[in-house]
Amino acid sequence: MALRVRIQSIRKTNRPNAHERIRFVGGLNDDGTRWKLAEPDAIDGIKRGDWDFYVRVGVAAVDVVVAVSPEGHEYLKTKADAIVPDRLLSLPECP
């Protein structure tokens, strides 16, 4: 069973394409320590069934999924976003 994990921050690249803007995702562990994963590792973990990521939007948990850009690039976005991963891109930067 996949571990449900909240993404609380991201690290962006300097690329202009929104599908290539997220480099890392991160958050806090239960013990208060920080974790950070490269986007390809997060995508692989979702596809393997290791992780089930989500973000908070108000009080709601919104699932993070693997999407594919028109150019064939896999990236992370929330189910609630259309094509551009706006909810993830609006998160604060990982420390």
N, C-alpha and C positions, 0 to 999 in steps of 0.2 A: 504494500500500500504506500502511496506517495506521501511524503512529509509535506504538510501545508506550511508554507513559509511566506511571511509578509515582506515585500520589497518596499523599502522606505527611502532609498536614495539611488541615484545613478551617477555614472561618470560618463560624460559625453566626449565624442570625438570632435574634430574641427570640420567634419564633412558636412556639406550643405544638404545632402539628401537625408530626409527624416528616417528612411529605412536603414541608414547606416550611421545614425547619430549616437546610439548607445554602445558604449564600450564595456562597462561593468554595471552590475546591479548589486545592491547591498542592503543591509539591514542590521538589526540587533538580535543577538541570541537571547535565550531566556535568562542567562546569567549576566546580561548587560554588555558582553563583549560584541565587537562588530564583526560582521562577515562581509565578504565581497567576492563575487564571481564574475569572470569574463562572460560576456553575452553568449559566445559559442558554447561554453560549458553549461550555462543555464539552459540553453536550448537543448543540448544533449541530455541533460538531466530530466527535462520535461518529457522528451521523446522516449527515454528509458523507463519513465514512470517513477523516478526517484523523488522528484519535487513537484509540488502543485503550488505555484506562486500566485500571489494576489496583491493588490494594493487597496488602501482605504480611500474611499471617496465619501467624505462626510462620515456617516456611521456604517455605510455599506461596504462590504468586501467585494471587490471586482476582480474576477479571474484574469490572470495573465496567460496568454496563449502564444504559440509559435505561428507566425504568419509568413507568407511568401510574397515578396514584392513583384511587380510586373517583370522585373529583370531576373527573377529567380533567386533573389537573396533572402535567406531566412532571417527573421528578426522577431523581437518580442513586442507585443502590444496587448492592451487589455481587450477583452471581449466587447466592451462598450464603445471602443474607438472604431472609427470607420477604417480607413487605410493607414493614416498617420498615427503613430503611437503617442498621441498628445498627453494622455494621463501619465505615462511613464516619463515623457520628456519634461513634464512640469514638476517632477519630484526634485528635491534639493540634491546638490552634488554630494557624492560620497566623500568623506574626509580622507 
